[in-house]
Amino acid sequence: MDRDVRDAVKHTLNSLGLFWEEVDEPDPLKHSVAIFPEATEFVPVTIPSIFVGETALSYYGGDKTEVKKSPPEPAGFMVVDKIKIPYFGAKYDLEGGRLLRQAPLYSKDSHLLLGYDLFRNVSYFLKGAESSLGMKRIRTSDRRFNPKVLEDLRGVPVSTPIVDLHAKFLLFSILLLHKREKLPLIMKQIPPSGYRGGMSVSVPIYRTGHSGPSLKFDLRRFLRKTESWIERLIKGTEDLTFFVGRGEDYTPTKIRELLVSMEENGHEVGLLASVRASIDHMSMAEEYEEVATLIKRGGIGIRFKGIASTLMDAWKSAAYVDAGYVLTGEIAGEFGFLLGIGCPFRPNGLVWNIPLVGRVSDRGSAARAAEFVAKWGCMVAVDAMDELSTLSLLRNAHERGIWIAPPSTLVERFKAVSDVKGTFRYDRKYLEGKIMPYGDVKDLQLRVINPEGKDSVMRVDLEAGKSHEIRIPV
């Protein structure tokens, strides 16, 4: 009944690309969870339930071990598939057969029991509490971010996406259950078919006339004989996102023609909000209205320069002006998931957030950023600080098969793919089914894992309003 936990459950299943449906059943012991929605033509594939934390304790018995309740410090760690996963809050010793010596995973009456508060943990990270609650401790006296302190608090490197690790453990449990029940598993790939991840290249503009260190006087700019680096980027073919605010040598009003040119060339204009805007609704509204009036549209995305208080304050401020999305996440020296996650999410139903994982300022950091996104298969934003770093980031992204799209497009893709439904029937030899498209999702890549753990990939071309039939040997 906890809304935050329910949102965490939904986000975790969506980030895994699973087909699922929400059921309203007061007694989970009387309901065998239908992972795939039911349709009259097909018999839905059903599996026994997976019970997590207090739910497993309530229905199957066991002991609850009280541990630290002061996040962001972990209470302990599990090792699953050679990966260390921190957990927070409470750990449970449940009645039933223990399946893993290293992790609290149990079996009872054909069900799986997870002996820790998985989704409460996910909810905790989705709300940004990791950075917010430890804000004073993870900053130096001059307010610079100290990634080493946060690494000590969270127990694993900053570059480790903790929420993704929880999702990995859940997927491991589901695969184990499917193997025991001799059932296949079907997953949707969130980025378009053929891509290894998704990236928004965001360009926060602090100055407009030149690239590199600020100069008091630029003769070329004064004589207007050359284009500015921003004007050259605008003429490119890739969709970039330019965040503008009250910068060092301009205000949005003074560069109105440049903003209009950005939108006309297919790029996206967002607000580079001040630190004060993260806690002052009126400041937020004033800055937002200035940009919205100039480009004559709403639903603008917001990139915060910094957070004066907590991430939740920033999200509430963005929701106050009905922002399209926000980019938040304090920037560390290297690339990492300071919010613990690698996909778009919507904390507490406020406003969609795109994880901002790093800042690129040269060719070397551009290569590391692209490799990071490709390795984790995430959907995130990366800041590019000037013309060279932007072009380097785009080139490296292409070389590694990364999808480049504005933040609003990443959000729409994530939402649309999450809402693609399917109905399936499995007769121990073939998997048959129908895929029902949603929104403008025209292509989808399916990953089918058979009961023995072997997988195959199938591309499905979808047509709006029409279902697509599949028949796969398993």
Phi, psi and omega in degrees: 000353179282118185299319180298320180291319178300317178298322179294321177299311181298315181297319181297315179296320179292320181293333175281346181078024182277148168279130181202165173219150177272134181241148179252093184224115185293333182240102183296339179291340181264004185230122174270118191297127176271105179293328181248132182301149183277145173220155187293328184282339187234150173275121183292146175282123179240149179225160174299162185280159169247122182255137187239133169058235185297330178295316178298319180296319183294319187265338185237352177083166181140194182238143176255128180260115179287130180225190182304137177236042181232071178300156015267019178280128180290148177280336181180187183224152171241154175241114180235122179054044178067014178246131180275125181242119177282147174231157188231152172092267186221150177239148186235138168256111189256155177283131181140179180282129179279127185266332181229132179288327185275345188222151180283075179237123188233165176235136179206119177053048179068004177258160172255141179238126176259121189270043172201167186277071184305304188284334172295323176296314180299317178301320180299317180284325180296330180279000177078013183294337181303314179276323186292311184290332180258019188304313183294326186279336184263011178240146176279177183298333178265020175068017174279151183282137179245095184296333181294322179295315179297323177299320178293324181290317185272345174085354178220162182304152180301328183285357181271119179282100188297317179298322177296326178293320175299318178297321179298320178293320177297316179298320176302318180293317179296317178298321178297317179294318178297321179296319179294323181270000180057053179234146175279165178233135181243131181232148178259137174274126185291307176295159178304157182305136176092354180256147182267353180175177179234142182219135169259126176268106182258138182240094175287122186261113176261338177213156189246341191270338189202168176255145178101194184301147180291135178243145181291329183217127180239106185297319181297318179294321181297319182278351179058035179268346180229157177283153172283163180296330178291318179298325178291319179295324181299327182282355179289167184270342182280145179280113179250167176237116181260120179260121185239146177203210180269086187277196186285326184229024182195169164231157180308322182299324182286343181241036183306313182299323179294320179294317178297320178297322178302310182293321180295332179270013174089003178273177182240134178257130177234172181263125171269091189284154180284167176299319181298326183297339181288345180233348183245106183300323182290321175296319179299313182297320181295313181292320181295315182297324181299313180289318181300321179293321183291319182264359173058047172201159176256198180062032183283143175277156184234131172247116180279131175297322180192170182245116182290327181237258181240167177298322180297322175300317180296316180296320178295321179296319178293322179293331181299325180260010179059050179294153179289324180192170173229153170246113178225161181139116180295141187272125175268176180293324178248182183274138181192169179259085181291338173267003174076016188211154184238023178220158174303147177207167184231093185292127177054027179067019185278289184204146182295137180243134172256120179300130177257113193256352181179175182231132182251131181227358179202180183295321182297313180291331176296318179295319180293323179295313180296320179295322179298312181295318180295322181295314184271347181063037189267175176233094191221178176247148176229130177281133172244129194266345180201186185295313183298314181294325178296311180296321179295319180295318178297315180297315180294324178295318178297317181297331183258009176069042180258136179282125178259123181204153176296159180304320180299325179288321176300316180296313181297321178296315181298314181295316184293315179295324178299328182269002173289121184256166179207151173234137189220154174226137182232125181247028180073001178227313180237150172251118179245153179179180177231137175254125179258116183290164177217139178061222183255027177286109184258338178224145182216139177251123181257138174248118182251120180251120182279171184301338179273357178096356177280142183236159176223155183244136182227127176269135180238124175266119186259149176238131185305132176082356181236139178278157182240123181273141178231152173215112188237126173290134182240000000 
